[in-house]
Amino acid sequence: MKTTKYVEDLRSKSAAELNEELVAAKKELFNLRFQNATNQLDNTSRIKEVRRNIARIQGVITEKANSIA
């Protein structure tokens, strides 16, 4: 499954790399929302996908933080 592979890839990254990925995903979400507001966005399902990816990244960050403590 595609999402399982994505999460496994996230788990192999360091905390700094995860934070960079999170920032990039949030920027992408902002741009998608801006395009949607100006009626320039063709694929509106991408917003939902990016939001879920942000949640996955945050989940892995929390998972790593809890395993250290």
Secondary structure per residue as TSV (DSSP state, phi and psi in degrees):
chain	resnum	aa	ss	phi	psi
A	1	M	-	360.0	146.5
A	2	K	H	-67.7	-43.1
A	3	T	H	-68.9	-34.7
A	4	T	H	-62.9	-43.0
A	5	K	H	-62.5	-40.3
A	6	Y	H	-63.9	-44.0
A	7	V	H	-67.6	-39.6
A	8	E	H	-61.9	-39.0
A	9	D	H	-64.1	-41.1
A	10	L	H	-64.5	-40.3
A	11	R	H	-65.4	-25.3
A	12	S	T	-81.8	-8.6
A	13	K	S	-89.0	159.0
A	14	S	-	-81.0	171.0
A	15	A	H	-63.3	-38.9
A	16	A	H	-65.1	-41.7
A	17	E	H	-65.5	-37.7
A	18	L	H	-65.0	-41.0
A	19	N	H	-64.5	-39.1
A	20	E	H	-63.0	-42.7
A	21	E	H	-64.2	-38.8
A	22	L	H	-63.7	-44.7
A	23	V	H	-62.0	-42.8
A	24	A	H	-64.1	-40.0
A	25	A	H	-67.4	-38.8
A	26	K	H	-67.1	-36.8
A	27	K	H	-64.7	-41.8
A	28	E	H	-62.6	-41.7
A	29	L	H	-62.6	-42.2
A	30	F	H	-59.3	-46.3
A	31	N	H	-63.7	-39.5
A	32	L	H	-65.0	-41.7
A	33	R	H	-63.9	-39.7
A	34	F	H	-64.0	-44.0
A	35	Q	H	-63.5	-37.3
A	36	N	H	-66.5	-39.3
A	37	A	H	-67.3	-30.5
A	38	T	T	-97.8	14.4
A	39	N	T	57.2	36.1
A	40	Q	-	-106.8	-5.0
A	41	L	-	-89.0	124.7
A	42	D	S	-88.5	-44.5
A	43	N	-	-103.0	89.4
A	44	T	T	-71.7	-19.1
A	45	S	H	-69.2	-16.8
A	46	R	H	-63.6	-32.9
A	47	I	H	-59.8	-47.6
A	48	K	H	-62.2	-41.8
A	49	E	H	-63.7	-43.1
A	50	V	H	-67.9	-39.1
A	51	R	H	-61.2	-40.2
A	52	R	H	-69.2	-36.6
A	53	N	H	-65.0	-38.5
A	54	I	H	-60.4	-44.3
A	55	A	H	-63.5	-38.9
A	56	R	H	-64.2	-43.5
A	57	I	H	-62.6	-46.2
A	58	Q	H	-62.8	-35.9
A	59	G	H	-64.5	-42.1
A	60	V	H	-68.5	-38.0
A	61	I	H	-61.1	-45.2
A	62	T	H	-63.9	-41.2
A	63	E	H	-59.3	-44.5
A	64	K	H	-67.2	-39.8
A	65	A	H	-65.3	-38.8
A	66	N	H	-73.3	-29.5
A	67	S	H	-74.5	-26.8
A	68	I	H	-73.4	-40.4
A	69	A	-	-73.1	360.0
